[in-house]
Amino acid sequence: MPMNNQTVSVAAVGTATQRPLAEWMSQVRQMQKAPVMTGPVPVMSSPPIATLTKGTGVSGVTIAAGGAGYVSGETLTVSGGVFAAVAKLKITAVDANGTITAVAVDTAGVYSTVPVNPVSVTGGTGTGATFTLTWNASVARSMGGVTWGRTDAAFKFIGYSPKDVASGYRGNTSWGVDTQAIIEFVSDAPALDFRFTGFNSQYDLFVDGQRIANKSVRTDASGQPYIYTIDWSGVAKPRTYRLSGLNMAFGGVNTGSKYGVWYPAGSNRPFIWQLGDSYTFGNGAKQANFAEFRVMCDSLGLDGIADGIGGAGWTSSGSTQPQQRIQNKLTSITYKPEIITLALGYNDAPGGNITLLQTNWRASVALIRQLCPLARIIQIGPATPVGSTTQISAVRTALMNLCSEAAVPFIDVNDWINVNNKQLYTDGDLVHPNDAGHWFRGSRLACAISEITGFGIATPYRDTPDGFQLDIFNWSGSQTVANAAFLNFLSLAGITQQTGGTAGLSLSAGLLKFPARIKPSGVTFTIRITGTVGGAAGTAREWKIQTRRPDAVTVIGSASTVKVSGTDISNRDTVLRSYTSGVADPFTTQGVMVGLQNDSGQTITLTSVIIRVDRNVNAE
């Protein structure tokens, strides 16, 4: 018998508009997960390779010498310079001798130091061609293809009246510094570039609900372009991107020509806005994603924007007066909030001006009810990071009485942090929470808001990581290692990472970096080398396979190998074991070298190296 499925749910808290069920699914999906979350969204088990570069790209090319033997349509790679992505040229015409007569820019590249003109090239069937390049920072890109501009309808902007904060770069209407914004979209590209400009910005990127890195990326205030390249190692599939930023300056996205970017339809989640002070902003947290407001939102499955200003309170005046902030923000916000939390009070304690506090609080609540009449208002009580005081108790009592008068729910955080646990949750300044304190407060606030609103608490949607993860790196060629020298295998020219790996390791500048894991994990390096060693048969010739810190001196692990008969080194395997412990582990934050220390008294010649890195991880 035909059936009609329900397509409209009840209205959300704070709105009279009924929503399609599809728009609720992100929050429902969160509520189906367990156990509950008590900290920030974890880093994904297999993150992409992410590179932020302040640089320029090739905007034009002329032929300095046409060379000979080339074929039209061949791609040439520019030599020299310092780059995150190399520039490439496309031959568009040659003469009968294969001399290049016309050429175009294929990929602009991303360069922090440009090569000197005329530049030489590699690739193609010919020789001898050189070119004169011109450069323009605004064209920098790591791939050829399509640029999706900052105002494209594919991008969902959550913030305040989006406008260009610098020429070609979109952010918030300026209501002071350090304002938050979120850009969300979907793309199937196996690699893409985010386009930023130096605007003293800080960004956290989430893909399919998971963080891709254990720290934020930051730009300076120079106004110069940046390219943030996200590379999934050739794997193309639809992914939802969510860029959360302070002082957002977003110039769009570059993708390959085969791939698309589209609007994240059906991604709407209940929306919360918070008026607060430096706790709301996240002072004391190592990155914006660790702030208590963000932890609270992610626990509840909410979209959220926090308006946190250090030193602000109910008795503030001028541009930080609460009524002025509410007027500015709630008349320009791109989505009307369904929940509004008020988190001021701590900075009012020293002044003790309860009368002004009462006046401004009443006026602020009245203004919110005028601008967002359907929003649920919740007051979060004041507290200190070291326990209650007489002054803070007076503010708490006044706010509780005001909430009772106006029928506003009051979340009492009194004594959550006290003389007994303050050393666990308080930063060194004795004013703000540390990371653990933000997580502690954020998770408890989520529970309290869940009780008031009915929203469930759960972990963000994410895949369950493989317990055993493996990446393989291969090299072949000819490389000599002098006696008493150390060779870092990871700096060998032409070493490649085998596709299909699952450990998410990244290799850059001769250093292998591991994705962050909160819980400890085991790491095993298995190294196989092939080659020859000098010296006479019957002589013990020793070398060591080692892991070292980036200084190339500090040894982490070491295993010796001895060759007695002959000179052939045939598929010699060496195993080194180690571990990672926490998100700040040096394997994650600094990287590791893997190489050979030659103590044989002879020259060693290598012809192949295989490095297998397997990692055993705990569920988080």
N, C-alpha and C positions, 0 to 999 in steps of 0.2 A: 504494500500500500504506500503511495507517495507520502513523504513527510516533509514538513517545512521546518527548517532549523531556525532557532532564534538568532537574529542578527543584531539586536540592540540590547544592551544591558541597562541596568539602572544607572542614574546619573552619579557622577563622582562627588565626593565631598567637595563643596566649594563651587559647584556649577549646576545649573539647571539643565544643561545639554546632555542628552543621552548619547553614549558612545557606542560605535560598533564593537562587537566583542573582540575583533581582531586587534583593536588598539589597546586592549587590556592584556593581551597575551604575554607581553614581556614581564608584567608584574605577576600574573598568574603562574608563569613558568618559574619565576623566582620562588614562589610560595611552595612549589612542589619539590624543591631541593632541600637537602639536609646534609650536615648539621647546620645550625644557624651560624651566621658570620659574626665574628667579634673583632674584625680588623679590616684593613683596606683590601680592595680587590686584588687577588694574587696575580703575579706575572704568569702568562701562559707558558705551558710546558715546552712548546717549540716556537719561539718568537721569530719574527723576520729579522733580517740584517737591517739595522737602522743607522743612517749616517747623516749628521747635520753638518753642513759646510757653508761657510760664508765665502762666496766666490762669484766668479764671472764666467761668461760663456762666449763662444765664437759667434759673432754676429755677421761676419763677412769674410770672404776669401778671394784672393787673386793669385794667379800663377806666377811664381818667381822663375821656376825652371820646369819645363814640361816632361823631362825624362824621356824614356823610350820603353816600348814593350808592354804598355798598359792596354786594358780593354775597357770600353765604355760600360758603365754599370758597376764597376768594381768599387768596393769600399776601402778607404784608406784611413788608418789610425794615426792621429797626430802624436809625434814623439816629444818628450820633454815636458817641463813644467811640473807643478805639484797639483794633483787633482783628486777629487772624490769620484768623478766619472769622466772618462777620457772623451775628447772630441773626435768626431769622425767626419770624413769628407766623402762625397759621392762623385765619381767621374761621370760626366754627362756627354763628353765628346772627345775623340782622339783622331789624329791624322793617320795616314797609311803606315807610318813608322811606330805607331802606338804612343806618340807624343801627346800628352794631355793638352787639349785646346779649350776645354770648358769643365768647370768643377763647381759643386755646390756644397753648402753645409748640410750634412746629414744629421748629426747630433751635436748640439752646442757644447756639451760637457759642463763640468762644474770645477772651476780652477781657483785655488787660493793663491797660486803663483803661476803666471802665464809663461810659456816658452818664448824664447827670443826669436824674432823673425830674421830671415826666412826659416820656417820650420821644416824639418824632414818628416817623412811618414813611413809607416810599415804597412804591409798588405799589398794586394794586387799582384799581377804577374810581371810588372815592369820594375825599372830602377831609375833613380836619379831625380825624381820629382821633388821640388820644394815649393813652399807656398808662403804668402804673406797674409797673416790673419788680423782681423780687427775684432775688438772685444767689447761686449756690453753686458753689464751685470744683469740687466732685466731679462736676458734671453737664456740665462744659465738653465740647463736641464740635463738629466742623466740619460735621457732616451729620446729618440725621435718619436713623433706622433702628434697627440692632440693636447691642447691646453684648455682646461675647463675653468673659465674665468670666475672670479670671486663672487660675482652677482648671479651666476648661473642658477636656474631654478632647481637644480639637483641638490643644492646645499641647504640644509635646514639650519637656521641660525637661531640660537637661544641666547638672548642677551638684551641689550637696550638699544632701540632705534639704530640698526646697523648703518654705518656710514664709513667713508674712507678716512682712516686716521693718518694715512700717508698716501701719496699718489700711487694708486694701483693696489692698495692693500686695505682690507675691510676689518673694522672692529666696532667697538661700542661708541655711542654718543658719549662725549667726555663729561662724566660727572666725577671728576677727581681721577687719581691714578689707581692702578691695581684692581680694575673692575674685571669681573669674570664674564666669559662667553663660551659657548659650545658650538662647534660645527659638526654636523652629522650627515653622512651620505653612505651610499653603497657602491662598490666597484668590484668588477671581476678581474682587474688587472693583476698580473703576477708581480708587478713592480710599479710604483708611482712616486712622484715628487710632490711634496707639499711646498708651496711657495710662501716664504715669510720675508719680512724685512726687519732690520734691527730697530726694535721699539721697546727695549727693556722687557721682553716678553718671557713667559714661562709656559711650557706646554706639557701635557700628559696625553698620550695617545692610547685609546682603547680600541681593540678590534674584536668584534663578536663578544663584547662584554668583558674582555680581559685586558689587563695592562700588557704592553709589549716590552716594557723595560722597568728596571727597579729604581730609576731616577728620572726626574724631569729633564727636558732639554730647554736651554735658555739662549736668548739672543742678547746682543749688546744694544746700545741706544744709538748706533751710528747711522741708521737709516739706509744701510747697505743691504742688498738682497742676501737671503739665505735659501738653501735648498735642503729639505729634509727628505731623504730618499728611504723608502720602505721597500725592501726586496724579499719576496717570498721564494726565491731560488727556483723560479720558473713555474711555480704551481699557480695556475689560473682558476679561480672559483669566486663566486660572489662572497664578499665580506662586508660587514657593516663597520664603518669607521666612525669614531667619536673622538674629536679633538677638543680637549678641555684646556682653556688658556686664560692666563692673566695678561692684561694689556694685549689682547688679540690683535694681530696685524697679518691677516690671511689674504694671500694673493691668488688663490686657486690651486689647482692640481694638474700635474702633467701625467698622462698615461700613454702607452703605445696606441697606435692607430686602430688596432683590432678590438680595443676594449672600451668599456663604457663606464660612466658615472651616473647614478640616478638617485632620485629622492627616496629616503627611507620611509615609504608609505606604511602606515600601521604601526609606527614605532612610538607613538605618543604614550607617555606614561604620566601618571598623576604628577603635578608640578608644585614644588614648594619653593618659597622665597623666604630668606631669613635676614632680619635686621639685627646687626650685632656689632661687636667690637673686635679686638685682636684675636680672641678665642675663635670667633666665627671665621676670621680671615685665615687662621691657621698658624699664627706665630708659635714657634717651638716645634712645629712639624717639619721634617726634612723635605717634604714635597707637598704640593697642594692636595694631592690625592689622599694624604694621610690625615688631613684636618678633620676634626670631629664632625663638622657638618657634612663633609663628603662621605665619611664612614656611615653616618646616619642615613643619608640618601641611598647609598648603595645597598645597605642592609634592608631597606624598605622597598627597593625597586622604584625609586622616585627620580624624576628629573629635578634638578635644583640649581638655583643661583643664590649665592651668599653675598650679601652686602656687608662686609666686615671692615670697620675702620678703627685702627688702633687708638686708644684713649677716649673713644666716644662713649657717651652715656645718655641717660634720659635728661640730664641737665645741661647737655652740650648746647652751644649756640652757633649762629652763623651757618656755614655750609654743612656742618655736622649735626645741626639740630635735627632731632628725629623726624619732625614733621616735614622739614625741607627735604631730607633724604627720601622719605616716603613719596612726597609729591614728585620729585625728580624721577625716581626709579619706577614707580608703579604707573606713571603716565607714559612711560617710554618702553616698558618691558614688552618683548615680542609675544609672550604667551601669558595670559592672566593666571596667576597662581590659584590653586585650589586650597592650599594650606599656606599660612603665613606664620612663621615663628618669630618671636621677639626675644632677643638674647642680650639685652642691655641691663646694666645694673651694677656690675663690678666697679666701674670707674666712678659711679656716683657716691660710693661709700665715703671717701675722704672728705668730700664737701659737706655732706650731711644736709643738703638742701632738699628736704623731703617735700616741701610745698611746691617747689618748681618741678620736681620729679612727678608729682601727682598731676600738675597742670599739663605738662607735656605728654604724659602717658595718656590721659583722657583725650587730649586733642589728637594724638596719633591714632588711637583706636577708632575714633570717630572718622578720621580721614580715610583710614583703611576701609572702613565699612561703606564709605561713600564711593571710593574708587573701585573696590572689589567686594561688592555687597554679598556675594555668595561664598567668599573665602572663609575657611575655618581659621580663627586666630588662636594661637597657643603661646603662652608666656613661659619661657624657661627661666627659672629662678637664678639669682646670683650666688656665687660662691668664690672662695679664694683657693689658690693652688696649695695652700698649706693648712687649711682648716678654717672654721668659722671665726669671725671677730664680732665685737659689739657693733661696729659701724656697718658691716655687711648684714648683720641680723636686722638692723633697723630698716635697711633697704628691702630686705626680703619680706619683712612684715608689711611694709607699705605696699609692695607689689601684690602680695597675697590678698590684702584688703581690696585693692583696686580690681583684681581679677574677680573676686567674689561680687563686687558691685556691678561689674559689666558682664558677668556670666562668661568669662574667658577661662578656659582650663589652665591650671598652673602646674608645671612640672618642677617639683622641689628637688634640687640637686644638693641641698644642704648636707654636708658631712659625707658626700660621696668620696671626696678627697679630704683627708684629715691628718692629724698628727701621726697616726700610726702607719699610713701608707703613702705619705707625701713623697718620700724618697723614691718610690716606685714610679710615680706619675708626674713629677714636677721637673721642669727644665732647670738648668743651672742658674737662670736669672731669678728663680723663686717667684716668678710672676706668671709664667705661661706653662701649660702642659707640655711634656715631652711627647715623642711619638706614642709611647705606651699610654700616656695620659689622654691624648686625643682619641686613641682607639677605645680606651676604657669608657670615656665620656660619650663618644659617638655611639657605641653599641648599647649603652644604657639609655641614651636618649631615644634611640630607635625603638627599644622595648616600650618606653613610656608613650611615645607617639603612636605606636601600634595599639596600645590599650585605648587611646583616645579615638583614633580614626578607624581601627579595624584592619589596617593594612598588615599583612603577614611579614614575618622576618625570615629571610633565607639567604643562602649564598647566591651570588650572581651565577647566571647560567654559564657553564663552561664545560669543556670536555674533560674526561678523566684521563690524566696523562699516563702514557705507557710506563710500567714499572722499570722496564729495561729499554734504554735509549742508546742509539749507536750512530756515530758519524765517522766517516772514513776520509782520509786525505792521501793523495797519491802524487808521486813525483818520479820522473825518469829523465835521464840525461847523463852528464858526466861532471862530477864535482870533486875536486881534491880537497883533502883536509890535512894540513901540515901537522907535524908532530907538536904536541903541547897546545894545539889550538882547539877551540870549541866552535862547532858549526850548529847553528839553529836551523833545523830542518824546515821550520815554518817560514823562513825567509828565502828559501830556495826559489829562484825564478822558475815559474811554471808550475808550482805546486797547486793542485786543484782539490776542491772539496767534492766528493762523489755525490751525485744527486740521489734523492730518496732517503737521506739520513733523517733520523728522528730526534737527535739530541739538541738541535737548535744552536749548535756552536757557531761562532763567528770568527773569522780569521782576518786580521787587519794589521799591517805593519809588523808582520812576523810574530804576532801574539794571538793566542787562542783564548777567546773569552766564552764563559759559560753563562747560560740564562740563570737569573736569580731563582733560588729556591729558599723558602722560609725554613724548611726542615733540613736536617743533614742529608747528604747523598754520598754514595760511594762512586769513585771514579777510577777506571782502569785504563792505562795507556799500554797498548800492545804495538811495538815498533818492529818492523821487519826491514832489514837493509840487505842490499846486494851490491857487490863490488869486489875490489881487491885491496890487499895490504902488502906493502913491501917487506923485505927482510927474508932471511934464509929459513928454510924448513928446519924444524927442531928448535927454533927460537920462540920463546913465549912473547907474543905481541898482544898488548892489552889495550882496550878502549872501554869507555863507559857510555851508556845511554842515560841521559839525565833530563829531568825537568828543572827549570830555573825560573826565578822571578824576572820581571822585565829589565832589571839592571844587568842581566846576563852574567851575574857573579854569584848571587845567592842560590845555592842548590836546594831544591825541594826534595827530590828523590833521585837515586843513582843505583845502577846495576852494572857490574863489570862483565866483560866478555873477553876471552883469551883465544887466540889463534896460534896453534903450534905447527901443524903440518900444512905445507903448501901456502899459497897466497890468495886463494879464492875465498871470497865471502859469499856464501850461497844461501839466501833466504834465512838469515840469522834473526830469530825472534827474541825480543826482550820485553818483559812485562814490568811495569811500574804501577803501584797502587797508591791512591790518595783519596781525598774526600773534600766536600765543600760543607760549610756550616753557616747558614744564614745568608740574608740578602747582601751583606757587606763583605762576603768572603773575597779574598784577593783574586781567586780564579774568575770571579764575576766582575769586580771593580777594576782590576789591573790587567789580568790576563796571565798566560803562562807560556814559556818557551819549551820546546821539546827538541833535544839535539844530541850531538855526539861530542864527547871529550876524548881527543886522541892522545893516549899515553903510550902508544906502541913503540915509539922511537923511530917510526917510519911514516911515510906518506900513505894515507888511505884514499883510495879513489872510489867514490860511490857512483853506481849506475841506476839504482832505484831505491825509493823509500816509500813504505806504506805505514801510515799511522792510523790505528783503529782506537777510537776513544769510546768506551761504553760507560754509561752512567746508570746507576740504580737509584731511583728516587722514591721517596715516601709520598703518599697522598697528602694533600694540604687542604 
